[in-house]
Amino acid sequence: MPCNFRLFHYNVHSAVLLRICTALEEMILNGVPMCVPLASDLPPTIEHLAFGEYRGSLQLVIEAVLDVLPRIIVLTCGSYQRSMMN
C-alpha cells in the first residue's frame, strides 16, 4: 500500500527507517538536511518530495533528486512547487 512519511528532523535514525519504506510515494521534511546526505537513502518509489523553507539553491536539490528518484513528479520547497513532468 502506498504511503507518505513526514519528518521534522532528518538524521541517521530516520535514514535507517527510510531504507525499509518500499512503497513510499510522498516524503515531507521540515527542511533540507545539511549534515546527513539524503539522496542515497530515498526510496526510488517517491513521486512527491517536499521541504520546508530552504534558502539555498533549489537547482542543487533538483539535480540531486533527479538522479535517484526515477518516479518523481513534484518537488515542493516551502511555497515554491516545481513539476518534474514536461
N, C-alpha and C positions, 0 to 999 in steps of 0.2 A: 504494500500500500504506500503511495507517495506521501511524503511528509515535509514539514518545514521545521526549521531549527532557528531559535533566537538566542543570541548571546550578548551579555553586557560586556564581558571581557573575554578576549581570546588568549589562551595560554597553552602550555604543554598538555594540561589535563583535558581541555576541550579538544585539542588536536587528536588525542587518543580516541575520544568519543566520535569525532568526525569520521575517522577511518572505518568505523563499523556501520556507518549510515549508508547502506547500499541503495536506498531508494529516495534519497534526499533531492527534492526539486527546488526548494526555496531556502535560502540562508540569509538571516538578517543579523548584522553585527552593529553594535553601538558605534564603533569607529574602526578605522583601518589599523590593524595591528602593526606596530613598529618594531617590536623586539623578536617576535616569533614569526618565521615565514609561514604564510597562509596558503599560497598556491599549491604547494606539494601535498597538502592534506585535504584538499577539496575533492569530494566525490565527483566523478565526471557526469553524474546524472543531474547536476544543478542547472536549472533553467532561469532562475531569478536570484541574483546576488545583490544584497542591499547593505549599504553602510550608512552610519550617521554622518554627521558633518566631517568633512575632510578638506584640509586646506592645501594639500599638496597637488601634484599634477595628476589629474584624472586619467590622462593618457597612459601613464605608467601602470595604473591599476588595470586599465583596459587591456594593455599588451600582456600583462602577467596572467590575467584570467582567460584570455582567448586561447592561449597555448594549452591550458589544462582542462577547459570546460567546453567540450565539443557541442553540448546542447544548450549553451547559454543563449537566452533570448533577450533578457532585460538586465541591465546593470543600473542600480539606483544608488545615488550618493547624496544624502541629505535631501534637498528638494529637487535635485537635478536627476533626470532619468534619461537614459540613452538606450534606444532599441538596438540590438545587435543584428536584427534582420534587415536585409537590404531589399 
